[in-house]
Amino acid sequence: MSQSLTHSLLAFLSQARIVTIRWARQLLARWASCNTGKDQGDMADGGAGLHVHL
């Protein structure tokens, strides 16, 4: 009983880790695109891009 509980907990944690990594990558990509947009004066496009992937 406890072994299956541990197994499902580990499965959940590994799944959460994958989702967290994906989320962090998207966040970094958005942050980088916002920074490059600022340099080009493209804040409108950078701001709109934030909502596309949500």
A tleap script that builds the chain and sets N, CA, C and O, in Angstrom:
source leaprc.protein.ff14SB
mol = sequence {
  NMET SER GLN SER LEU THR HIE SER LEU LEU
  ALA PHE LEU SER GLN ALA ARG ILE VAL THR
  ILE ARG TRP ALA ARG GLN LEU LEU ALA ARG
  TRP ALA SER CYS ASN THR GLY LYS ASP GLN
  GLY ASP MET ALA ASP GLY GLY ALA GLY LEU
  HIE VAL HIE CLEU
}
set mol.1.N position { 0.837 -1.202 0.000 }
set mol.1.CA position { 0.000 0.000 0.000 }
set mol.1.C position { 0.875 1.256 0.000 }
set mol.1.O position { 0.703 2.127 -0.853 }
set mol.2.N position { 1.793 1.355 0.930 }
set mol.2.CA position { 2.636 2.549 0.988 }
set mol.2.C position { 3.574 2.619 -0.208 }
set mol.2.O position { 3.965 3.703 -0.641 }
set mol.3.N position { 3.939 1.424 -0.749 }
set mol.3.CA position { 4.831 1.438 -1.907 }
set mol.3.C position { 4.133 2.047 -3.121 }
set mol.3.O position { 4.748 2.806 -3.870 }
set mol.4.N position { 2.861 1.722 -3.322 }
set mol.4.CA position { 2.135 2.284 -4.459 }
set mol.4.C position { 1.903 3.785 -4.258 }
set mol.4.O position { 1.904 4.556 -5.217 }
set mol.5.N position { 1.706 4.183 -3.011 }
set mol.5.CA position { 1.551 5.609 -2.716 }
set mol.5.C position { 2.843 6.359 -3.038 }
set mol.5.O position { 2.815 7.442 -3.623 }
set mol.6.N position { 3.966 5.775 -2.650 }
set mol.6.CA position { 5.259 6.386 -2.956 }
set mol.6.C position { 5.472 6.468 -4.451 }
set mol.6.O position { 5.967 7.472 -4.964 }
set mol.7.N position { 5.093 5.402 -5.156 }
set mol.7.CA position { 5.266 5.373 -6.611 }
set mol.7.C position { 4.444 6.458 -7.288 }
set mol.7.O position { 4.943 7.153 -8.173 }
set mol.8.N position { 3.198 6.611 -6.885 }
set mol.8.CA position { 2.357 7.629 -7.508 }
set mol.8.C position { 2.842 9.031 -7.137 }
set mol.8.O position { 2.726 9.958 -7.938 }
set mol.9.N position { 3.385 9.188 -5.924 }
set mol.9.CA position { 3.924 10.481 -5.532 }
set mol.9.C position { 5.144 10.829 -6.390 }
set mol.9.O position { 5.297 11.970 -6.826 }
set mol.10.N position { 6.001 9.850 -6.626 }
set mol.10.CA position { 7.171 10.080 -7.474 }
set mol.10.C position { 6.755 10.395 -8.904 }
set mol.10.O position { 7.347 11.260 -9.551 }
set mol.11.N position { 5.741 9.698 -9.395 }
set mol.11.CA position { 5.255 9.968 -10.746 }
set mol.11.C position { 4.711 11.391 -10.840 }
set mol.11.O position { 4.958 12.099 -11.817 }
set mol.12.N position { 3.975 11.796 -9.822 }
set mol.12.CA position { 3.424 13.153 -9.795 }
set mol.12.C position { 4.543 14.195 -9.768 }
set mol.12.O position { 4.474 15.206 -10.468 }
set mol.13.N position { 5.569 13.944 -8.958 }
set mol.13.CA position { 6.675 14.897 -8.840 }
set mol.13.C position { 7.445 15.013 -10.148 }
set mol.13.O position { 7.835 16.115 -10.535 }
set mol.14.N position { 7.672 13.897 -10.835 }
set mol.14.CA position { 8.401 13.968 -12.090 }
set mol.14.C position { 7.576 14.706 -13.136 }
set mol.14.O position { 8.121 15.457 -13.945 }
set mol.15.N position { 6.260 14.494 -13.122 }
set mol.15.CA position { 5.382 15.213 -14.047 }
set mol.15.C position { 5.397 16.703 -13.737 }
set mol.15.O position { 5.464 17.527 -14.649 }
set mol.16.N position { 5.336 17.048 -12.474 }
set mol.16.CA position { 5.357 18.456 -12.077 }
set mol.16.C position { 6.675 19.108 -12.470 }
set mol.16.O position { 6.709 20.275 -12.859 }
set mol.17.N position { 7.766 18.342 -12.365 }
set mol.17.CA position { 9.075 18.881 -12.726 }
set mol.17.C position { 9.113 19.201 -14.219 }
set mol.17.O position { 9.646 20.238 -14.615 }
set mol.18.N position { 8.554 18.321 -15.050 }
set mol.18.CA position { 8.520 18.559 -16.491 }
set mol.18.C position { 7.720 19.824 -16.800 }
set mol.18.O position { 8.148 20.660 -17.595 }
set mol.19.N position { 6.560 19.955 -16.168 }
set mol.19.CA position { 5.709 21.124 -16.402 }
set mol.19.C position { 6.421 22.395 -15.947 }
set mol.19.O position { 6.363 23.423 -16.623 }
set mol.20.N position { 7.097 22.320 -14.795 }
set mol.20.CA position { 7.803 23.490 -14.274 }
set mol.20.C position { 8.924 23.916 -15.206 }
set mol.20.O position { 9.131 25.109 -15.431 }
set mol.21.N position { 9.657 22.933 -15.755 }
set mol.21.CA position { 10.748 23.253 -16.682 }
set mol.21.C position { 10.194 23.917 -17.929 }
set mol.21.O position { 10.748 24.907 -18.406 }
set mol.22.N position { 9.093 23.373 -18.464 }
set mol.22.CA position { 8.480 23.976 -19.656 }
set mol.22.C position { 8.039 25.402 -19.370 }
set mol.22.O position { 8.257 26.304 -20.179 }
set mol.23.N position { 7.414 25.599 -18.204 }
set mol.23.CA position { 6.915 26.921 -17.829 }
set mol.23.C position { 8.075 27.900 -17.695 }
set mol.23.O position { 7.986 29.043 -18.144 }
set mol.24.N position { 9.171 27.446 -17.071 }
set mol.24.CA position { 10.332 28.321 -16.884 }
set mol.24.C position { 10.945 28.700 -18.225 }
set mol.24.O position { 11.360 29.842 -18.424 }
set mol.25.N position { 11.000 27.729 -19.156 }
set mol.25.CA position { 11.546 28.027 -20.483 }
set mol.25.C position { 10.694 29.054 -21.200 }
set mol.25.O position { 11.224 29.980 -21.814 }
set mol.26.N position { 9.380 28.903 -21.132 }
set mol.26.CA position { 8.490 29.859 -21.784 }
set mol.26.C position { 8.646 31.239 -21.164 }
set mol.26.O position { 8.657 32.251 -21.865 }
set mol.27.N position { 8.768 31.267 -19.826 }
set mol.27.CA position { 8.920 32.540 -19.136 }
set mol.27.C position { 10.217 33.221 -19.559 }
set mol.27.O position { 10.239 34.428 -19.800 }
set mol.28.N position { 11.298 32.445 -19.647 }
set mol.28.CA position { 12.571 33.016 -20.078 }
set mol.28.C position { 12.493 33.508 -21.512 }
set mol.28.O position { 13.049 34.555 -21.842 }
set mol.29.N position { 11.808 32.761 -22.365 }
set mol.29.CA position { 11.680 33.175 -23.763 }
set mol.29.C position { 10.885 34.475 -23.864 }
set mol.29.O position { 11.237 35.364 -24.640 }
set mol.30.N position { 9.818 34.583 -23.082 }
set mol.30.CA position { 9.018 35.812 -23.087 }
set mol.30.C position { 9.839 36.984 -22.578 }
set mol.30.O position { 9.790 38.079 -23.139 }
set mol.31.N position { 10.593 36.747 -21.514 }
set mol.31.CA position { 11.404 37.808 -20.923 }
set mol.31.C position { 12.444 38.283 -21.933 }
set mol.31.O position { 12.674 39.484 -22.072 }
set mol.32.N position { 13.072 37.342 -22.637 }
set mol.32.CA position { 14.086 37.703 -23.634 }
set mol.32.C position { 13.453 38.477 -24.779 }
set mol.32.O position { 14.023 39.461 -25.250 }
set mol.33.N position { 12.277 38.043 -25.236 }
set mol.33.CA position { 11.631 38.740 -26.347 }
set mol.33.C position { 11.164 40.124 -25.912 }
set mol.33.O position { 11.163 41.055 -26.719 }
set mol.34.N position { 10.772 40.273 -24.661 }
set mol.34.CA position { 10.382 41.599 -24.165 }
set mol.34.C position { 11.591 42.519 -24.116 }
set mol.34.O position { 11.488 43.702 -24.442 }
set mol.35.N position { 12.729 41.987 -23.714 }
set mol.35.CA position { 13.934 42.816 -23.633 }
set mol.35.C position { 14.382 43.252 -25.027 }
set mol.35.O position { 14.766 44.407 -25.213 }
set mol.36.N position { 14.339 42.350 -26.006 }
set mol.36.CA position { 14.735 42.739 -27.359 }
set mol.36.C position { 13.712 43.709 -27.932 }
set mol.36.O position { 14.068 44.611 -28.691 }
set mol.37.N position { 12.425 43.528 -27.569 }
set mol.37.CA position { 11.388 44.433 -28.038 }
set mol.37.C position { 11.591 45.841 -27.509 }
set mol.37.O position { 11.318 46.819 -28.204 }
set mol.38.N position { 12.075 45.940 -26.270 }
set mol.38.CA position { 12.322 47.253 -25.687 }
set mol.38.C position { 13.398 47.986 -26.486 }
set mol.38.O position { 13.291 49.185 -26.744 }
set mol.39.N position { 14.428 47.248 -26.867 }
set mol.39.CA position { 15.521 47.878 -27.613 }
set mol.39.C position { 15.035 48.401 -28.959 }
set mol.39.O position { 15.515 49.430 -29.435 }
set mol.40.N position { 14.093 47.706 -29.569 }
set mol.40.CA position { 13.599 48.112 -30.883 }
set mol.40.C position { 12.397 49.053 -30.772 }
set mol.40.O position { 11.885 49.522 -31.789 }
set mol.41.N position { 11.949 49.329 -29.560 }
set mol.41.CA position { 10.781 50.174 -29.387 }
set mol.41.C position { 9.497 49.454 -29.755 }
set mol.41.O position { 8.545 50.086 -30.212 }
set mol.42.N position { 9.453 48.138 -29.564 }
set mol.42.CA position { 8.298 47.326 -29.950 }
set mol.42.C position { 7.520 46.852 -28.732 }
set mol.42.O position { 7.133 45.685 -28.667 }
set mol.43.N position { 7.288 47.719 -27.780 }
set mol.43.CA position { 6.624 47.288 -26.555 }
set mol.43.C position { 5.206 46.787 -26.800 }
set mol.43.O position { 4.740 45.911 -26.070 }
set mol.44.N position { 4.510 47.309 -27.794 }
set mol.44.CA position { 3.139 46.866 -28.063 }
set mol.44.C position { 3.145 45.393 -28.478 }
set mol.44.O position { 2.341 44.608 -27.975 }
set mol.45.N position { 4.036 45.013 -29.385 }
set mol.45.CA position { 4.119 43.627 -29.825 }
set mol.45.C position { 4.607 42.724 -28.697 }
set mol.45.O position { 4.115 41.608 -28.527 }
set mol.46.N position { 5.575 43.214 -27.932 }
set mol.46.CA position { 6.090 42.414 -26.827 }
set mol.46.C position { 5.021 42.152 -25.790 }
set mol.46.O position { 4.928 41.047 -25.256 }
set mol.47.N position { 4.206 43.168 -25.498 }
set mol.47.CA position { 3.145 42.998 -24.511 }
set mol.47.C position { 2.067 42.059 -25.001 }
set mol.47.O position { 1.522 41.273 -24.226 }
set mol.48.N position { 1.749 42.135 -26.309 }
set mol.48.CA position { 0.718 41.262 -26.858 }
set mol.48.C position { 1.219 39.825 -26.883 }
set mol.48.O position { 0.442 38.892 -26.684 }
set mol.49.N position { 2.510 39.644 -27.127 }
set mol.49.CA position { 3.082 38.302 -27.191 }
set mol.49.C position { 2.960 37.549 -25.883 }
set mol.49.O position { 2.966 36.318 -25.868 }
set mol.50.N position { 2.847 38.286 -24.773 }
set mol.50.CA position { 2.743 37.633 -23.480 }
set mol.50.C position { 1.461 36.823 -23.366 }
set mol.50.O position { 1.425 35.808 -22.670 }
set mol.51.N position { 0.412 37.265 -24.043 }
set mol.51.CA position { -0.883 36.606 -23.877 }
set mol.51.C position { -1.114 35.487 -24.883 }
set mol.51.O position { -2.061 34.713 -24.740 }
set mol.52.N position { -0.263 35.391 -25.897 }
set mol.52.CA position { -0.501 34.402 -26.950 }
set mol.52.C position { -0.361 32.984 -26.422 }
set mol.52.O position { -1.150 32.112 -26.785 }
set mol.53.N position { 0.644 32.736 -25.561 }
set mol.53.CA position { 0.955 31.370 -25.145 }
set mol.53.C position { 0.208 30.935 -23.899 }
set mol.53.O position { 0.364 29.791 -23.471 }
set mol.54.N position { -0.601 31.803 -23.297 }
set mol.54.CA position { -1.257 31.438 -22.042 }
set mol.54.C position { -2.347 30.403 -22.220 }
set mol.54.O position { -2.983 30.003 -21.245 }
savepdb mol mol.pdb
quit
